[in-house]
């Protein structure tokens, strides 16, 4: 069964199918890379909570960077 959560005419923020949750992309908010990363992670955590899951169950995460020099800062926020 497919379950769509927070849907609009074009998309859903989260979809579950056969026990797997699929989230839409998240865009950072804030002035720094750390702030943007924290914002995205908080959105992901909130969406996962809506389906009874959590970040420790993530199978794959794709992060698009505009500058590879931000890689360590993003990972530092994720690790915290």
C-alpha positions as CSV (number, residue, x, y, z in Angstrom):
1,X,0.0,0.0,0.0
2,X,1.2,3.5,-0.8
3,X,0.6,6.2,1.8
4,X,1.2,9.9,0.8
5,X,1.7,12.5,3.6
6,X,1.5,16.3,3.2
7,X,0.5,16.1,-0.4
8,X,-0.3,18.8,-2.9
9,X,-1.4,18.7,-6.5
10,X,2.1,17.9,-7.7
11,X,4.0,16.0,-4.9
12,X,4.0,14.6,-1.4
13,X,6.6,15.5,1.2
14,X,6.8,11.9,2.3
15,X,5.5,8.6,0.7
16,X,5.7,5.2,2.3
17,X,5.5,1.9,0.4
18,X,6.1,-1.6,1.8
19,X,7.6,-0.2,5.0
20,X,10.0,2.2,3.2
21,X,9.7,6.0,3.5
22,X,10.7,8.3,0.6
23,X,11.2,12.0,1.4
24,X,11.1,14.9,-1.0
25,X,14.2,17.0,-1.3
26,X,14.9,19.5,1.5
27,X,16.4,23.0,0.9
28,X,18.5,24.6,3.6
29,X,17.5,27.9,5.3
30,X,20.0,30.1,7.1
31,X,23.1,32.2,6.4
32,X,25.7,29.6,7.0
33,X,26.3,26.0,5.8
34,X,25.9,24.8,9.4
35,X,22.5,26.6,9.7
36,X,21.3,25.2,6.4
37,X,22.4,21.7,7.3
38,X,20.7,21.8,10.7
39,X,17.5,23.1,9.1
40,X,17.5,20.3,6.5
41,X,18.2,17.6,9.1
42,X,15.4,18.9,11.4
43,X,12.9,18.8,8.5
44,X,14.0,15.2,7.7
45,X,13.6,14.2,11.3
46,X,10.2,15.8,11.5
47,X,9.0,14.0,8.4
48,X,10.3,10.7,9.5
49,X,8.6,11.1,12.8
50,X,5.3,11.4,11.0
51,X,5.6,7.8,9.8
52,X,7.1,6.4,13.1
53,X,10.7,6.4,11.9
54,X,13.9,8.3,12.7
55,X,17.2,9.3,11.1
56,X,19.0,6.3,12.4
57,X,17.0,4.2,10.0
58,X,18.0,6.2,6.8
59,X,19.2,3.9,4.0
60,X,20.5,6.6,1.7
61,X,20.9,10.4,1.8
62,X,22.0,12.5,-1.1
63,X,23.4,15.9,-0.4
64,X,24.1,18.4,-3.2
65,X,26.9,20.8,-2.5
66,X,27.6,24.0,-4.4
67,X,31.2,23.9,-2.9
68,X,33.1,20.8,-1.9
69,X,35.0,22.9,0.6
70,X,31.7,22.7,2.7
71,X,31.9,18.9,3.0
72,X,33.6,18.8,6.4
73,X,31.3,21.4,7.9
74,X,28.2,19.5,6.8
75,X,29.6,16.2,8.1
76,X,30.4,17.9,11.4
77,X,26.8,19.0,11.8
78,X,25.5,15.5,10.8
79,X,27.9,13.8,13.2
80,X,26.7,16.0,16.1
